[in-house]
């Protein structure tokens, strides 16, 4: 009987430990309950967050900023005389509408594989849902690698949320 009780306790402890990370995350990830703006506001304010450093040039190994439900804190390289400029990648696994929520109002362009600018379908300043969103860009992307060009700005960092939608 002792072995059965010990095995039962071990199994219960293992199950509890396996479920612990899920219990730690109080975000339900269900977009049907929140608008994309509300999702962005939540993640800009509360994270989770990951930090990357933008590259000084658009070539080479660029950090991917398409991290679901995560604020990406981007350090922008110094260009000179108090201004910054940098490049990061956005790896698109599926064709669709991508929403770029910026915590700072910085000039941003999306470039495709041939370095052609991909036009934004819509751009809105600020958000009715919160004060953390400075700019919201919507862009339609196909599958592939895109470059986000952070153009000359006095800002040294950019907080970015990437969300997708079907419309």
C-alpha positions in Angstrom: 0.0 0.0 0.0 2.8 2.4 0.8 4.2 2.1 -2.7 0.8 2.8 -4.3 0.4 5.9 -2.1 3.9 7.1 -2.9 3.3 6.6 -6.6 0.0 8.4 -6.4 1.7 11.3 -4.5 4.5 11.4 -7.0 2.1 11.5 -9.9 0.1 14.3 -8.3 3.2 16.4 -7.6 4.4 15.8 -11.2 1.0 16.8 -12.6 0.9 19.9 -10.4 4.4 21.0 -11.5 3.5 20.4 -15.2 0.5 22.6 -14.9 2.2 25.3 -12.8 3.4 27.5 -15.8 -0.1 27.5 -17.2 -1.6 28.7 -14.0 1.0 31.5 -13.8 -0.3 33.1 -17.0 -3.5 35.0 -16.3 -3.9 36.0 -20.0 -6.4 33.8 -21.8 -5.2 34.5 -25.3 -8.8 34.4 -26.6 -9.2 37.2 -29.1 -12.9 36.8 -29.2 -13.1 38.4 -25.7 -10.8 41.3 -26.5 -10.2 43.6 -29.4 -6.8 43.7 -31.0 -6.3 47.1 -29.4 -7.2 45.8 -26.0 -4.7 42.9 -26.5 -2.0 45.4 -27.5 -2.7 47.7 -24.6 -2.5 44.8 -22.2 0.8 43.5 -23.5 2.3 47.0 -23.8 1.5 47.7 -20.2 2.0 44.2 -18.6 4.1 42.2 -21.0 5.3 39.6 -21.2 8.3 41.2 -22.9 11.4 40.3 -24.7 14.3 42.5 -25.6 16.2 42.7 -29.0 18.6 45.1 -30.5 17.9 46.3 -34.0 20.7 46.0 -36.6 22.4 49.1 -38.0 22.0 47.8 -41.6 19.1 45.9 -43.2 21.3 42.9 -44.2 22.4 39.9 -42.3 20.9 38.2 -39.3 18.1 40.5 -38.0 16.1 39.7 -34.9 12.5 38.5 -35.6 9.9 40.6 -33.8 6.9 38.5 -34.7 6.4 37.1 -31.2 2.8 36.3 -30.3 1.3 38.0 -27.3 4.6 39.6 -26.4 5.9 43.1 -26.2 9.2 43.4 -28.1 11.4 46.1 -26.6 13.7 47.1 -29.5 17.0 49.0 -28.8 17.6 51.2 -31.8 21.3 51.8 -32.7 22.7 55.3 -32.6 23.0 56.9 -36.0 24.7 60.0 -34.8 24.0 63.4 -33.3 21.3 62.1 -31.0 19.4 60.2 -33.6 18.7 56.5 -34.0 17.9 54.1 -36.9 17.7 50.3 -37.2 16.3 47.2 -38.8 14.5 44.1 -37.5 12.8 41.2 -39.3 9.2 40.2 -39.3 8.8 36.5 -40.3 5.3 36.0 -41.6 4.3 32.3 -41.4 0.8 32.9 -42.9 -0.7 35.4 -45.3 -2.9 37.9 -43.5 -3.4 41.3 -41.9 -0.6 42.2 -39.4 -1.2 44.9 -36.9 1.9 46.8 -35.6 1.2 48.6 -32.3 4.0 51.0 -31.5 4.6 52.4 -28.0 6.5 55.3 -29.4 5.7 57.4 -32.5 8.7 56.6 -34.7 8.8 56.6 -38.5 8.5 53.0 -39.7 8.5 51.3 -43.1 7.9 47.6 -44.1 10.1 46.3 -46.8 9.6 43.0 -48.7 12.3 40.6 -49.9 13.2 42.9 -52.9 13.5 45.9 -50.6 10.2 47.4 -52.0 8.1 49.3 -49.5 4.9 47.5 -48.5 2.2 50.2 -48.0 0.2 50.3 -44.8 -3.5 49.5 -45.3 -4.3 51.9 -42.4 -2.5 54.0 -39.8 -4.1 55.4 -36.7 -2.5 57.7 -34.1 -3.1 56.6 -30.6 -5.8 54.3 -29.3 -9.2 54.7 -27.7 -8.4 51.7 -25.5 -5.3 53.1 -23.7 -2.6 55.7 -23.7 0.2 53.2 -24.3 -0.4 52.9 -28.1 1.2 55.8 -29.9 0.6 54.4 -33.4 -1.2 51.5 -34.9 -0.3 50.3 -38.5 -2.1 47.6 -40.4 -0.4 45.9 -43.3 -1.3 42.9 -45.5 1.6 40.5 -45.8 2.2 37.3 -47.6 4.3 34.4 -46.3 7.9 35.3 -46.0 10.5 37.6 -44.4 9.9 41.3 -44.2 12.1 44.0 -42.8 10.8 46.7 -40.5 12.9 49.8 -41.1 12.9 52.1 -38.1 13.8 55.4 -39.7 15.7 58.3 -38.2 14.3 59.1 -34.8 15.4 60.7 -31.5 13.9 57.6 -29.7 16.5 55.1 -28.4 13.9 52.3 -27.9 10.7 51.1 -29.5 8.0 49.0 -27.8 6.3 46.9 -30.4 3.3 44.5 -30.4 2.6 42.4 -33.5 -0.9 40.9 -33.7 -2.6 39.2 -36.7 -6.2 39.2 -37.8 -8.2 37.5 -40.5 -9.8 40.7 -41.8 
